[in-house]
Amino acid sequence: MNNSTTPLNIAVLGSGCPTCKKLHQIVKRAAQELGITEEVRYIPDIKEVLKLGVRQTPVITIRGKVVMTGFAIEPEEAKKEAIKRLILAATEE
């Protein structure tokens, strides 16, 4: 089923640390490059992270579903491309 009209509700959740903020910026750029005009939210609330049942931050959610946890050390461009693939996969569900 294609949910292209259903909002993606992309969010980055974390503790408010520089790593989480950096991931938020990368996710925003990836979404913009895909032509997504929705706001990519940043939620610096560890309680919200724990509600998702994960213990590693930062967390990326799309439509409320956890699609990535943690922040691997890799080139920013590679991370952005990986995030684009996650977003595209969500638009095809």
C-alpha positions, 0 to 999 in steps of 0.5 A: 500500500502506498501511503504517499499522502500520509504524513511521514512525521519524521523525527529525531529524538535524543538527549539534546547532545551535539551528536543528536543535533547533528543527526537532526541537521543531516535528516533535514537535509536528506528530506529536503533533497527528496523534496519533502516539505514536512518539518523534521522534528527534533525531540530532545527528551530522553523520556520520549526515547525510553517510551520507544523501547530503545536505549541508544540515542539518537533515534530516527522515527518515521510515522512513529516507527523506529528506523535507526538508532545510534550514530555510527562514525561514518562520512556525513554524505554516506549517512545522509544517503542511508537516511534518504533510503529509509525515507524512500522506503517509508513512502513506499509502505 
